[in-house]
Amino acid sequence: MGTMRERQRAVQLYRGQIPSPGRPTVAWRQDRVQFWAAIAQGARSEDAALEIGVSPAVGTRWFRHAGGVNPSLAPTVSGRYLSFAEREDIAIWRAQKLGVREISRRLRRSPSTISRELRRNASTRTWRLEYRASIAQWHAERRARRPKLAKLVANERLRGYVQDRLAGMVCASDGAPVLGPDAPWKGRNKPRRQDRRWATAWSPEQIANRLAVDFPDDGSMRISHEAIYQALYVQSRGALKRELVACLRTGRALRVPRARARKQPGGHVTSEVLISERPAEADDRAVPGHWEGDLIIGLDRSAVGTVVERSTRFTILVHLPRMPGYGTEPRVKNGPALAGYGAEAMRDALASRFTSMPEQLRRSLTWDRGKELAQHAQLTIDTGLAIYFADPHSPWQRGTNENTNGLLRQYFPKGTDLARWSRDEVEAIAAALNARPRKTLGWKTPAEALNEQLLLLQQGGVATTP
């Protein structure tokens, strides 16, 4: 038999030199399969990780290391191979001093399978040749990998063609290169409203289909557009540099699963606050107190809130000044929106206007899908105003507000800084608009129509007083 060291050496020679397994893995193959299945259904990395019982940080790391690309793991391993549950049984029975043939009978496996498993996957870093299920599973999964050399790695000519069409220099008519703006890639998605890198920027689909035109007789110069995308997003393939994703039209640093992209933006909009749940009395405009609202956006993230009453067309303009530190202090992740129309600022501004109204004029408010009203639940608590959201891409559901915004563009044109106007100036514009006679009101002004409604409310209150 030899000494223990000789036996260890014999097993090491049999298996070959292997790296250290390091820290035990937090999840096995079937867990990763479940993780990517949840991602494919549109779940966030953190939520998919919690579903399989690992920390959100682990799920985020898996997603980023894969570049957002599903590795397409098979849901189950072939029955030819031992499963993790079988390896746990082997470890238990081995600790109970059962022989190889007895273990094989209980598992209904060949004795040679059990013997080979014990020799290949036993832990050799302890003094004794111990068999541990977790270490054995790690060895098996490591050995099952079959990394294939990417086509762009093996074919230098093809790689050069793809890189030149994707990230080549923009040239003038005389052939001189045009450098464009200095926009270094920072490992994130494309910057919002900032310069981007100038490049030829062919899409992977254009590159893949153009190859057949430029090289009709050369079969080696072929590649699919999906292979190009994976070479960009999955860095373990080692074909294209990661920063070349900045040359894609979307400029995304990670691939976004289709199911996640199809999800409508705005998690603050739930089924209870959809416009379909709004009372029917708001549709016929017979009862006052139902409002429509939105923002008009100006230059440098300036904005003015617009709220219009559906029956009288009375307009309220909400002054949204920039918060202290805008443009001078660095942006803080998950910090307050210094532009002035963040969720908290919008809630406070609307609450200050609606709390001064009679309760009969605070029935409902229908808003666009913007996240500036993400704190609508607290706004309802503060004002008693029921909040509803229009369907995506359906501005006609807030037609009164959209028409009013068009009128207001006479005073607040697009591309101008709306933050330069004071509260008094904004309210003066609202007063001017409310003093215009409207055909739909029988040539009354919105101010007159609202005043009539207030008088009716007062008379109704007096008549019902005991």
N, C-alpha and C positions, 0 to 999 in steps of 0.2 A: 504493500500500500504506500510506503514512503511516509515522510514526515508531512505535517500540515502545510508547511511552506512549499514542499514539492507538489503537493496536490493543488494548492492554489496556483502555482506556476503552470502546472499542466492545464488547468482550466483557462487561465489567461491566454496561454498559447493557442488553445483550441478556439477561443472566441475572438482572438485578435485584440489589438490595442483599442480601447474605447475611452472616451472622455468621461469625466466625473458626471454623474447625474445631477449633482448639485442639490438644491432644495427640492423636496418632493412637489410634484405638480399639483395644482389646485383642482384640476378637472381632467377627465379622461375624454377619449374620442367622442363617446356618445353625448357628453355634456357640450362639447363644441358643436356637434351637429344640431343639438337643440338650440344653442345660442344663435347660430346662423339662420336657423329656421325662423326664429323670432325676428331677427333683423330683416329677413326677406318679407315678413308680414308687416313691416313698417315700424317695429318697436325701436326705441332708442337703445343705445349700447348699455346704458345703466339699467334700464328695465329688463332687457334680455339677460343681463348677468344675474339679476336678482331672481329671475325665473328658474335658473339652474343652480342657484345657491352659492354663487361666488360674489365677491365684492364688486361694486360698480367700477372701481378703478381697474380691476382686472378686465372687465368687459370693454372698457374704453381702450385699454392697451391692446387687446386682441384686435379690435376694429382698426386702430391706427396702424398697427404693424402689418395688417393685411391690406392697408390702403382702401378699406371699404369694399374690397372685392371678396365675394363669397368663395372660399376654397373648394366648394362642391365636394365635401366629404360624403362618402357613402353612408346612408343611415345605419346600416348594420355591417358587421364584419362577417366574412364567410365562415360557415360552420367548420371549415377545415382548420381554423385557427382557434386556439384557446382564448376564452373570454376572461375578463377580469374576475368575474364571479368564480370561474373554474380555478383560476390561479389562487384565489383566496382559500378555496377548499383544499388545494394542494398544500398550501402553507400550513393550514391547520392540521391536516393529516400527517404531514411531514414532521410537525412538532410533536405529534403523538406517536412517533417512531413507526409509522406504517411503512411497509415496503412499496417498491415501485409497482409491482403487479397488483397488490391490493388497491392502491390508489387508482390504477388504470381500470380495474373492475368496477369500482364505485363511480368513476366518471364515464365509463363505457368508452374509453379511449385505448389506443394501442400502448402497450408498455414502452415501446421505443419512443413514443411521443412524450410520455412522462419523463423518461430517462433523459431525453434530449433537452427537455425544458429545465430540468434540474441542473444540468451541466451548463447550458447556455446562459441562463438568466439568474443564477444564484449570485448573491452578493459576495464579492471577493475582497472587499475592503475591510471586512472584519476578520478577527482571528480565525473564526470557523467559517466553513462554507455554508452560510445560512441562506435559506430561501425565503424571500419576502415578496408578497404579492405586488406591492407598489413598485419595488425595484424591478421585478420581473416584467411588469406591464410596461414600465418605462423602456426597458431594453427591447421589448417586442415592438413597441410603436416606433422607436428609433430605427430599428432594423427594417421595418415595413416601408419606410420612406423610399421612394424611387425618384429622386430629383432628376428632372430631364433638362438638359442644356437648352436654354431658350434659343430660338432661331436667330434673334437679333444679336445674340452673343457669338454664335458660331459663324454668322455670315457678316463679315465686316463691311462688305460693299453694300449690302442691304441696310445695315444699320446707318451707314453714312447717308444713304438716300433718304431714309425716314427722318433722320435728324435735320437734314438740310431743308426738307419741305416743311417740317414742323417748326423749327426754330432758326431758319436761315435769315440772313440779313435782308432788310428792305433796301432796295437800290433805286437810285434815280435813273432817268432815261439814258444818261451817259455811262451807267454802270457803277457810279460812285456810291458807296454805302451810305445810307441815311441812318444815323445812330438812334434818333428818337430820344425820348426822355430817359433819365436815369431812374430806373424803377427796379431795385434789387428785390429778389424773391425772399420772403421772410418765413416761408414754411407754412403759410396760411392761405385762406381763400383770397381771391382777388380783392384789392382794397376798394372800399366804397368811395366813389367820386374822386378817385386819385389816378395819377398816371399809371399806365401799364406798359409792359415791355412791348416794343415794336418788333414784329417778326413776320415771316411769310405766313405762318399760322394756318397751314393746311389742316383740315380735320383728318383724323385717322381714316375715316371712310374715303375721303378724297385721295389720300395717299395709297390706300390699298387698291382702289379701283384704277388709279393712274398707272400703277406698276404694269398692268397688263397692256396698257397703251404704249408705254415707253420701252418695255422689254417683252415683246410678244413671243419671242422664241426662247427666252431664258426662264426655265421653270424654277430656278433657284431664287429668282427675284419675285417672290410671291409671299404675301403675309396678310392675314386677316386684320380687320380694324380692331377686333377684340384683343388680339395679341398685342397690338400697339398700346391699347389702353392698359392692359395688364402690365406691360413693360414699364409704363409710367407710374402706375399706382402701387404695384407690388415690387418693392425694392429688392426683395430676396432673389428676384430673377436677374438682377445685375446687368440689365441691358441698356436702359436709358436713365439719365439723371433725373432725379425727382423734381428738380426745379423747372424742368421742361413742361410741367403741368400748367405753368403760367402762360404758356403759348396756346393752350386750349381756349376755346371761346368762353366756356364757363369759368375758367380759372380756378376750379375747385382743387383743393389740396387732397381731398379724399373723395372717393366715389360715393354718391348718394344712392341708396337702394331705391328701386322704382316705387315700391309700395310706400316708402317714406316720402318720396317726392310727390306722390299723388295725394297725400293727405292735405287737407285744406289747412292753410296757415291760421294760427290763432287758437291756441288751446283755451283761451278765456271764453270762447263761444261754445256753450253747451246746448243740448236739445231744449232745455227749459226757456232759453232766451232767444230762440229763433223767431223770425217775423211771423211764421205760421202760427205761433202761440199768442200773437197780439189780439186783443179783443176786436170783435167785428165792428164795434162802434167807431173805431179809429178809421176804418176804410171809407165810410160814407161822409166823413167830415161834419157830421151834424152836431157832435158834442165837442166843445173846446177842451183843451188840455192835453192834446196829443201832439208831440213835437217830433221833428226830424233834425238830425245834427250831423256835422262833419267838420273837417278842417280844410282851409285853403292854405296851401303851402307856398312860401316865397323863397327868396334867395338865402343861402347860408342857414338852412334849417330854421327859418322863421315861419311863424304860422299865426293864424287867427281862427278861433272857433266860431262856427255859425250854427245857430239853432233857430228853427222856424216852426211856428205853430201852424198845424195843418188846416184848420178851418178859417182863421183870420189872416194867415200869411204874415203874422207879426214876427219880426226878426230880432234876435238878440245876438250881438257880437261879443265874443269872449276874448278879452285881452290876455295874451299869453306872452309876457315878457321873458327874456332870457334870464336864467338864474345866475347869481354871482359866480364868477370863475369860468364862464363860457369863453372859449377861445384863448384863455391864458393858462388855466390849469390842465395838467394831463388828464386824459380820460381814464376813469376807474372802471374796471370790469365789474358789471352788476351794480354799478353805482347809480346815482340819480341822473336823470336825463336833463342836462344843463341847458338844452335848447329851449325849454319852457313848456313843452307839451308832452311830457312823460305822463305815466299813469297817475302818479300822485298829484302832480300839478294840475292835470286835467280834472281829476276828481274834485279837488278843492275849488277850482275856478267855477265849475258847473254847480257845485253845492252852494256857493255863495250867491249865485244868481237865482237858483230855484227856491231856496229856503225863504226868500222874501215874497214869493207869490202865494196867492190863496191856494188852499188845498185842492179846490176844484180845477185849478189850472195845472195840476201836477199829476196827470194820469199816466202818461207813458212817454218814452223817448226812444225813437228808432235811430240807430247809429250805423255807420259803415263798419266794416270788419277791422278797422284799425286798432292796434294794440294800445293806443292812447286811452282807451276806455277799458283797460284790463281790470281795473278796480271797480267795475260796475256794481258788484255786490255791495260794497261799502257805500257807494253812492246811493243805492236804493235804501239802505238803512238810514243814511243821513237825511234824505229828502222825501222818502216815501214814493219816489218816482220809479215806475216799472220800466226796466231797460230791455230793449229788444234789438237784435242785429239783423240786418238785411242779408239776403243770400249772396254768395260770392259772385262778383261780376254782374250785379243786377242793380245798376243805379236807378232804374225806373221805379224801383220799390221805394225810393226816397225822392220822387220827382220834384216835390215842392222845394226841398233843400237844394237839389241840383240846379233848378231854375234860379233860385236865389243866389247861389254861388256864381252863376253866370252873370247876374246883374252886378254883383260885388266886384267882379274882375274889372269893371269900369274904374273903380277906385283903387283896387289892389291888383295891378296887372301881374301876370306871370313874369318871373325873373327879376322881381324887385324885392327889396328887403322890407318885410312887413314889421320887423321889430323896431323900426325907427319911429313908429307912430305910438303916441301915448294912449292911455286909457280914454281920456276925454276925446281925443280925436277919433278913436275907433267908435265910441258911442255916438259921436256926432254923425258919422256915416250911417250908423244904424237908424238914427232918428230921421235922417234925410230919406232913407229907403222906406221907412214906415209912414212917411208923409206923402208918398206917391199914390195917386188914385189907381185902383186896379179894376180892370174890366170884369174879372171873375167875381169881384165883390160889389158889382153894380156901381162902379166908379167911386166907391168909398175907399178911404185909405186904410191900411192895416191897423193904424193906431185908432181910428174911429171904430173899426169893427171890434177890436179888442175891448175898447171902452164900453161898447154896447153890451158885450158879454159880461163885463165886470158889474155893470149896473143891474143886469138881470140876476146875477148871483147875489147881489146885495138885496134886491127886492125879494128874491126867493128866501133869503135868510130872515128878512123882517116878517114875511108872511107866515113863516113856520114858527116864529117866536111865540110862546104861550103868553 
